[in-house]
Structures are given as structure tokens and as C-alpha cells.
Amino acid sequence: MPKPFVFRLLERTGPVSVGNVWGESGVTGYIAVCNAPSCGWSAEYSGYAAACIAARNHRCRVRTN
């Protein structure tokens, strides 16, 4: 039986959350996820510093309709 995907919040920068994740293969990684409505941006990194830099530099796209 595979391990469930686990997300543990480590830091929050504006609308972006950085967390520690354990995947199905048991490998630990870090993920940055934007919680803004209709943004949908997320990225997975092997290091905590890289995920924090991505969180600080993320800018949501502005939609013009």
C-alpha cells in the first residue's frame, strides 16, 4: 500500500505557502504553492532555500478580461 501524500506547512510568504512533503516513494522534498484564487502555481524543489526563494519571487499573473 503506497504512503499518502503529506504536506506540512513550514513558512508562508504572502499568498504562497512553503511546505515539507513526503511522496509515495518516501523521498522528502519541498513545495511552494500559491493560494491565490485562480492562480494555480506550484513548484517542487529538493532544497528548502530554493523553495523559499521561489515563494518570495512569485508573482501571480494578472488576467485582463
Steps between C-alpha positions, in 0.01 A plus 500: 500500500651838399568772755260796489617841378576705814539882505636678808494880494839656575470861386254738341601797281200700386265261317776240453546213747822300526476153642680173555361205302550126501409330175398143427861391457592631847716784367483826696464820298379857529211656313389859448128549430309821423163520678368798302169440320543373141882511513581129509879541529704239683856369478693220671863537610759277663623778734322726749693812396400459135132469594519814716666700222232388254229599750646847548543559126161365385264748336149395405397566143253783455205398284338759279150409384 
